[in-house]
Amino acid sequence: MRKFIVFLLSAMLVISLAACSPTQPKMETTAPDPQVMASTGGASDKVPDPNAEPMEIISVYSQNDDATGLNQAMDAVDELTADALVDKLIEYGVLTEGTKVLKFDMADGTGTLDLSQVPNSGSTGDLLMLTAVGNTFIENFELDKLKLLVNGKNFSSGHMEQGDNDYLEYVKNYKEIK
């Protein structure tokens, strides 16, 4: 009887150990067939096009909601050009619709940007606009400084006037401008 109880307990122990041991999940060895689904316009339909041209990631600076500084946004353009950056600055409300790049040159870390027009929006607005344009161009083209011209002349508004030796430099504390 004693042997029978020991045998029964041993059998139960073996069964309980086998039931508690981890098992490896079975891996499917064949790749699932791709399914063709109709486009629903949802997020799951946004699969990158393998034939699409690569985009350039850029930083765009624009005025914040309470006009005390700038916001920085990451965006993309097909090709990094002065025209593409000006288009983005128009899109973000920094420059006005119809603003065109008349000329853009870079030499020895200094850029010269000649625009067809710039908005005149008061002393604080002018400072924010100049800082947004300067930071956007300086960061994306990796410049040390930027000379802003309007129709070939130094930037001038009723509130600010730049001379021949005045350049825009990157403003690190762009979130709060005084």
Backbone torsions as a table, in degrees:
resi	resn	phi	psi	omega
1	MET	NA	-40.6	-179.9
2	ARG	-64.3	-40.9	177.8
3	LYS	-63.9	-37.9	180.0
4	PHE	-63.5	-43.0	-179.3
5	ILE	-67.4	-41.8	178.2
6	VAL	-63.6	-43.2	178.0
7	PHE	-61.8	-43.5	-179.2
8	LEU	-65.2	-44.3	178.4
9	LEU	-64.8	-39.8	178.0
10	SER	-63.0	-42.6	178.8
11	ALA	-63.5	-42.3	179.6
12	MET	-65.9	-37.7	178.4
13	LEU	-64.9	-43.8	178.5
14	VAL	-62.6	-43.4	-179.6
15	ILE	-65.4	-42.5	-179.0
16	SER	-68.0	-36.1	176.6
17	LEU	-67.2	-39.7	179.0
18	ALA	-66.1	-35.9	-178.8
19	ALA	-73.3	-28.5	-176.3
20	CYS	-92.5	-9.3	-177.8
21	SER	-76.2	142.5	-179.7
22	PRO	-69.5	148.4	178.2
23	THR	-118.1	150.0	178.3
24	GLN	-78.8	133.5	176.8
25	PRO	-68.6	147.7	179.2
26	LYS	-78.1	133.3	179.8
27	MET	-99.6	137.3	177.4
28	GLU	-75.8	132.5	-174.9
29	THR	-94.4	-13.3	179.2
30	THR	-113.6	144.6	178.8
31	ALA	-73.8	141.0	178.2
32	PRO	-68.2	150.5	178.4
33	ASP	-71.9	134.2	176.9
34	PRO	-66.7	139.9	-179.7
35	GLN	-104.9	136.8	177.1
36	VAL	-94.6	121.1	-178.5
37	MET	-121.0	154.3	176.2
38	ALA	-73.7	143.6	179.6
39	SER	-69.1	131.8	178.9
40	THR	-109.1	-4.9	-179.7
41	GLY	81.4	7.0	-179.0
42	GLY	-88.2	179.1	-178.3
43	ALA	-64.7	-29.0	-178.6
44	SER	-70.2	-16.3	179.3
45	ASP	-84.1	-7.8	-174.5
46	LYS	-87.2	71.3	177.2
47	VAL	-95.9	130.9	-178.5
48	PRO	-59.6	137.9	177.5
49	ASP	-78.1	119.2	-178.1
50	PRO	-65.8	-16.9	-179.4
51	ASN	-95.6	-2.4	-177.1
52	ALA	-72.4	146.1	176.9
53	GLU	-71.0	146.1	178.1
54	PRO	-67.5	149.0	-179.3
55	MET	-105.8	153.0	175.6
56	GLU	-94.9	128.7	176.7
57	ILE	-86.3	131.4	-177.6
58	ILE	-129.9	162.2	170.8
59	SER	-103.8	135.3	177.2
60	VAL	-126.0	129.2	178.7
61	TYR	-103.2	138.4	178.6
62	SER	-147.0	161.9	-177.8
63	GLN	-63.8	138.4	176.7
64	ASN	-78.4	175.2	-172.6
65	ASP	-63.0	-35.8	-177.4
66	ASP	-100.2	13.8	175.0
67	ALA	56.5	36.6	177.4
68	THR	-108.2	-5.9	-178.4
69	GLY	-177.8	-159.6	-176.5
70	LEU	-120.1	155.5	168.9
71	ASN	-105.8	149.2	174.4
72	GLN	-111.6	131.5	177.7
73	ALA	-126.7	146.0	174.8
74	MET	-96.8	134.7	-179.2
75	ASP	-143.2	-175.5	-179.0
76	ALA	-138.1	147.4	174.6
77	VAL	-132.6	157.0	179.1
78	ASP	-63.2	-42.6	-178.6
79	GLU	-145.8	138.4	-179.4
80	LEU	-76.7	102.9	176.5
81	THR	-135.6	163.1	176.8
82	ALA	-62.0	-39.2	178.8
83	ASP	-62.3	-41.2	179.9
84	ALA	-65.2	-40.1	178.6
85	LEU	-67.7	-40.5	177.6
86	VAL	-63.7	-40.5	176.4
87	ASP	-59.5	-40.9	177.9
88	LYS	-67.9	-38.9	177.3
89	LEU	-64.4	-34.1	174.5
90	ILE	-67.6	-44.7	179.6
91	GLU	-59.0	-37.5	-178.9
92	TYR	-87.5	3.8	174.5
93	GLY	82.3	11.9	179.4
94	VAL	-78.7	-45.8	178.1
95	LEU	-110.4	160.1	-177.9
96	THR	-88.9	154.4	178.3
97	GLU	-55.2	137.0	179.8
98	GLY	96.2	-6.1	177.6
99	THR	-68.5	130.2	-178.3
100	LYS	-122.5	150.4	173.3
101	VAL	-84.8	116.7	177.4
102	LEU	-83.8	-34.6	-179.8
103	LYS	-164.9	143.4	172.8
104	PHE	-142.6	123.4	179.4
105	ASP	-129.1	151.2	174.4
106	MET	-132.5	136.2	175.6
107	ALA	-157.2	129.1	175.6
108	ASP	53.1	42.0	176.9
109	GLY	80.5	2.7	179.6
110	THR	-115.5	130.0	176.5
111	GLY	-107.0	148.7	174.3
112	THR	-124.4	118.5	-177.8
113	LEU	-115.3	120.6	177.8
114	ASP	-111.5	114.8	-179.1
115	LEU	-106.4	156.8	179.3
116	SER	-74.9	-27.5	-179.7
117	GLN	-163.8	157.4	170.7
118	VAL	-139.7	148.8	-179.2
119	PRO	-71.0	148.5	174.6
120	ASN	-109.0	107.3	-172.0
121	SER	-130.2	35.5	178.5
122	GLY	86.6	168.2	-173.6
123	SER	-62.2	-46.5	179.4
124	THR	-68.4	-42.5	178.9
125	GLY	-63.2	-39.6	177.6
126	ASP	-64.1	-43.1	-180.0
127	LEU	-63.8	-42.7	178.6
128	LEU	-65.1	-42.4	179.6
129	MET	-63.5	-46.2	179.3
130	LEU	-62.1	-41.8	179.6
131	THR	-66.5	-40.5	179.2
132	ALA	-63.8	-46.2	178.8
133	VAL	-64.2	-47.1	-179.3
134	GLY	-60.3	-51.3	-179.3
135	ASN	-61.8	-40.7	-178.8
136	THR	-62.5	-49.0	-178.6
137	PHE	-71.5	-43.4	-177.2
138	ILE	-63.4	-44.2	-178.6
139	GLU	-68.9	-46.0	-174.6
140	ASN	-73.1	-33.8	178.8
141	PHE	-97.8	4.8	178.7
142	GLU	53.0	53.7	-179.6
143	LEU	-96.9	162.6	171.7
144	ASP	-88.3	-37.2	-179.4
145	LYS	-157.0	164.5	-176.5
146	LEU	-135.1	133.1	173.4
147	LYS	-99.3	122.9	179.5
148	LEU	-103.0	123.9	176.0
149	LEU	-117.7	152.0	174.5
150	VAL	-125.4	113.7	-175.6
151	ASN	53.8	42.1	175.9
152	GLY	81.2	-0.2	-178.2
153	LYS	-116.8	156.6	176.7
154	ASN	-56.9	146.2	178.3
155	PHE	-60.7	134.3	178.8
156	SER	-149.8	135.5	173.4
157	SER	-136.4	-178.9	178.0
158	GLY	-66.9	-13.9	-174.4
159	HIS	-114.2	-25.9	-176.5
160	MET	-138.2	148.4	176.9
161	GLU	-143.9	128.7	178.2
162	GLN	-102.0	141.0	177.3
163	GLY	-95.2	-176.9	-178.6
164	ASP	-61.7	-31.3	-177.0
165	ASN	-100.2	12.9	178.9
166	ASP	-94.7	128.6	-179.5
167	TYR	-129.2	152.7	172.6
168	LEU	-86.5	135.2	176.2
169	GLU	-120.7	159.7	-179.0
170	TYR	-64.4	130.0	178.5
171	VAL	-101.0	110.8	-177.6
172	LYS	-70.0	-37.4	-178.7
173	ASN	-92.8	55.1	-175.3
174	TYR	-72.4	-16.8	-177.7
175	LYS	-71.2	-21.8	178.4
176	GLU	-139.8	107.8	-177.5
177	ILE	-116.5	131.4	-179.7
178	LYS	-115.8	NA	NA
